[in-house]
Amino acid sequence: KKPGEWIRLQGYDQNKLIDQRHPTRWDLDDIAPDNPVQCSRCCNHMAVYNTCALKLGGFTGPDNYPEGHVVMENGEMTGLLKESTHMLLLEMIEKTDAEVLEGIIAADQIFLSNGITSIHDAGVDGFSGVGIMEKATREGKIKTKIYALIFDTNGKQPIINMIRHYCGTGLKSGFGNEHFSIGACKLWMDGSTSGPSCATREPYSHDPNLP
């Protein structure tokens, strides 16, 4: 990537890392100090952003954000943002249609190599992502049969906007054909348990400091 271009990483699980912790902005700064970097957890309910990315988003601390959404350590931001606060930065990162298609084709190849021929897809990039996926299926660029949920990975408000527009079209779940069809609507009501970021009645067993 050229200086200033976003670098996007996705899929880490801190529970499976050697250090048993989330990456930090300082880890990402060491790798790419001149690029904004997003490193999303596998649940996509949170991500670590480096210093450059935090500056772009105007983040200086936890003020004006929901409690716990901006993770702090010794009075400094670690770079880990959760839920709707994370999505404020997520919405700033644009993907081209070519990049989305490239990702879909790569996923298709992984599925097929493992003998998986049919999936439920629980999240793409809004209407454009659904359209790219349908077109790729129709043109034979991907072979996996897809039941696509109505969802937008770019944030909670985009999800609400997409569902409102979709409901207005009159289309129902199951619309499509044997290769590609529309599934249910997906909503984010709360956070991730493994992250963790969702509210609980009792403290988490692994960390009593988390409500």
Secondary structure per residue as TSV (DSSP state, phi and psi in degrees):
chain	resnum	aa	ss	phi	psi
A	1	K	-	360.0	145.5
A	2	K	-	-76.3	154.7
A	3	P	T	-52.9	133.8
A	4	G	T	94.7	-17.3
A	5	E	-	-81.7	144.6
A	6	W	-	-67.6	138.7
A	7	I	E	-112.4	123.0
A	8	R	E	-114.7	127.8
A	9	L	E	-124.7	144.0
A	10	Q	E	-148.6	144.1
A	11	G	E	114.7	4.6
A	12	Y	E	-73.9	153.1
A	13	D	-	-130.7	112.1
A	14	Q	G	-59.9	-25.4
A	15	N	G	-69.1	-18.6
A	16	K	G	-104.8	-0.3
A	17	L	S	-85.3	152.2
A	18	I	T	-56.3	-42.0
A	19	D	T	-80.9	-6.6
A	20	Q	-	54.3	44.2
A	21	R	S	-150.2	164.0
A	22	H	-	-71.3	148.3
A	23	P	-	-61.0	168.0
A	24	T	-	-124.2	168.3
A	25	R	H	-63.7	-29.8
A	26	W	H	-69.9	-35.4
A	27	D	H	-59.6	-45.0
A	28	L	H	-72.8	-33.3
A	29	D	H	-61.6	-38.1
A	30	D	H	-63.0	-32.0
A	31	I	H	-85.4	-42.3
A	32	A	-	-143.9	76.6
A	33	P	T	-70.3	-21.0
A	34	D	T	-103.6	9.2
A	35	N	S	-129.3	143.0
A	36	P	-	-71.2	131.7
A	37	V	E	-123.5	134.0
A	38	Q	E	-117.9	127.2
A	39	C	E	-123.1	98.2
A	40	S	E	-86.4	140.0
A	41	R	E	-71.2	161.2
A	42	C	T	-60.4	-27.5
A	43	C	T	-78.5	-18.0
A	44	N	S	65.4	12.4
A	45	H	S	-88.3	-5.0
A	46	M	E	-159.0	161.4
A	47	A	E	-156.8	155.7
A	48	V	E	-100.6	132.4
A	49	Y	E	-119.7	143.2
A	50	N	-	-80.8	178.0
A	51	T	H	-59.9	-40.9
A	52	C	H	-60.7	-43.5
A	53	A	H	-67.1	-41.2
A	54	L	H	-62.2	-38.7
A	55	K	H	-65.0	-40.7
A	56	L	H	-60.6	-37.1
A	57	G	H	-83.5	-4.8
A	58	G	T	76.5	23.2
A	59	F	-	-84.7	124.6
A	60	T	-	-123.3	-8.0
A	61	G	S	167.3	-171.7
A	62	P	S	-81.7	-7.5
A	63	D	T	-61.1	143.4
A	64	N	T	72.7	11.4
A	65	Y	S	-126.4	155.7
A	66	P	-	-57.3	148.7
A	67	E	T	-58.2	130.7
A	68	G	T	87.6	-9.4
A	69	H	S	-74.7	-31.2
A	70	V	E	-108.1	105.4
A	71	V	E	-77.4	130.1
A	72	M	E	-116.0	151.5
A	73	E	E	-145.7	120.4
A	74	N	T	53.6	38.8
A	75	G	T	80.1	5.8
A	76	E	E	-123.1	149.2
A	77	M	E	-69.1	131.2
A	78	T	E	-81.2	-15.5
A	79	G	E	102.1	-12.4
A	80	L	E	-82.6	119.8
A	81	L	E	-116.9	143.4
A	82	K	E	-120.1	151.5
A	83	E	H	50.8	-133.5
A	84	S	H	-62.1	-27.3
A	85	T	H	-70.9	-41.8
A	86	H	H	-59.2	-37.5
A	87	M	H	-73.2	-18.5
A	88	L	H	-61.3	-39.3
A	89	L	H	-80.2	-35.1
A	90	L	H	-56.9	-38.6
A	91	E	T	-69.9	-15.1
A	92	M	T	-80.9	-15.5
A	93	I	-	-94.8	112.0
A	94	E	-	-93.8	141.4
A	95	K	-	-116.7	139.4
A	96	T	-	-79.5	160.1
A	97	D	H	-59.1	-35.6
A	98	A	H	-64.7	-38.7
A	99	E	H	-67.5	-41.1
A	100	V	H	-63.6	-44.8
A	101	L	H	-61.7	-42.2
A	102	E	H	-59.1	-41.9
A	103	G	H	-66.6	-40.8
A	104	I	H	-63.7	-43.5
A	105	I	H	-64.1	-40.7
A	106	A	H	-63.2	-43.1
A	107	A	H	-63.4	-41.3
A	108	D	H	-57.5	-43.3
A	109	Q	H	-65.7	-37.3
A	110	I	H	-66.6	-45.2
A	111	F	H	-57.7	-51.6
A	112	L	H	-63.0	-36.9
A	113	S	H	-66.5	-19.3
A	114	N	T	-104.6	11.4
A	115	G	T	78.8	14.5
A	116	I	-	-93.8	122.8
A	117	T	-	-116.0	-8.5
A	118	S	E	-146.2	134.0
A	119	I	E	-137.5	159.3
A	120	H	E	-100.2	125.9
A	121	D	E	-101.5	116.3
A	122	A	-	-95.1	18.4
A	123	G	-	169.3	119.1
A	124	V	B	-129.0	-175.0
A	125	D	B	-85.1	69.0
A	126	G	H	65.0	-158.2
A	127	F	H	-60.9	-38.7
A	128	S	H	-63.7	-39.0
A	129	G	H	-64.8	-41.3
A	130	V	H	-62.1	-43.3
A	131	G	H	-63.8	-41.8
A	132	I	H	-64.0	-41.5
A	133	M	H	-65.3	-44.3
A	134	E	H	-63.4	-44.3
A	135	K	H	-64.2	-41.3
A	136	A	H	-64.2	-36.6
A	137	T	H	-67.9	-45.7
A	138	R	H	-62.6	-36.0
A	139	E	T	-86.6	0.0
A	140	G	T	78.7	14.1
A	141	K	S	-75.7	-23.7
A	142	I	-	-129.5	147.9
A	143	K	-	-106.7	-20.7
A	144	T	S	-66.6	134.1
A	145	K	E	-75.1	135.4
A	146	I	E	-124.9	130.7
A	147	Y	E	-110.1	100.4
A	148	A	E	-93.7	124.5
A	149	L	E	-79.1	148.2
A	150	I	E	-80.4	110.9
A	151	F	-	-164.3	154.1
A	152	D	B	-131.0	117.3
A	153	T	T	-72.9	-3.7
A	154	N	T	-88.7	7.7
A	155	G	-	138.9	165.2
A	156	K	H	-69.7	-41.5
A	157	Q	H	-66.8	-42.8
A	158	P	H	-57.9	-33.8
A	159	I	H	-62.9	-48.4
A	160	I	H	-60.5	-44.4
A	161	N	H	-61.3	-42.6
A	162	M	H	-64.7	-44.4
A	163	I	H	-64.8	-39.3
A	164	R	H	-62.0	-44.3
A	165	H	H	-65.6	-42.4
A	166	Y	H	-62.7	-45.6
A	167	C	H	-61.7	-29.5
A	168	G	H	-73.6	-15.3
A	169	T	H	-78.5	-20.2
A	170	G	T	86.7	-1.8
A	171	L	-	-71.4	147.1
A	172	K	-	-117.5	161.8
A	173	S	T	-57.1	137.7
A	174	G	T	100.0	-9.0
A	175	F	-	-62.2	133.1
A	176	G	B	134.8	-145.9
A	177	N	-	-140.7	-168.6
A	178	E	S	-68.8	-17.2
A	179	H	S	-94.6	-33.6
A	180	F	E	-148.1	125.5
A	181	S	E	-142.4	158.8
A	182	I	E	-88.0	133.7
A	183	G	E	-101.5	-144.9
A	184	A	E	-82.8	172.5
A	185	C	E	-88.3	141.6
A	186	K	-	-114.5	134.6
A	187	L	-	-124.4	146.6
A	188	W	-	-97.7	112.0
A	189	M	-	-97.2	-29.6
A	190	D	S	-151.0	-158.7
A	191	G	-	-98.1	-157.0
A	192	S	-	-104.8	136.5
A	193	T	T	-77.7	-34.9
A	194	S	T	-83.8	-13.7
A	195	G	T	-61.1	-55.0
A	196	P	T	-97.6	160.6
A	197	S	-	-147.3	-4.3
A	198	C	S	-87.3	153.3
A	199	A	-	-73.2	143.8
A	200	T	-	-134.2	155.5
A	201	R	S	-73.6	-32.6
A	202	E	S	-119.2	153.9
A	203	P	-	-59.0	152.8
A	204	Y	B	-62.3	139.7
A	205	S	T	-64.1	-31.7
A	206	H	T	-85.3	-15.3
A	207	D	B	-151.8	93.7
A	208	P	T	-61.4	-15.4
A	209	N	T	-78.3	-12.0
A	210	L	-	-93.7	123.2
A	211	P	-	-75.7	360.0
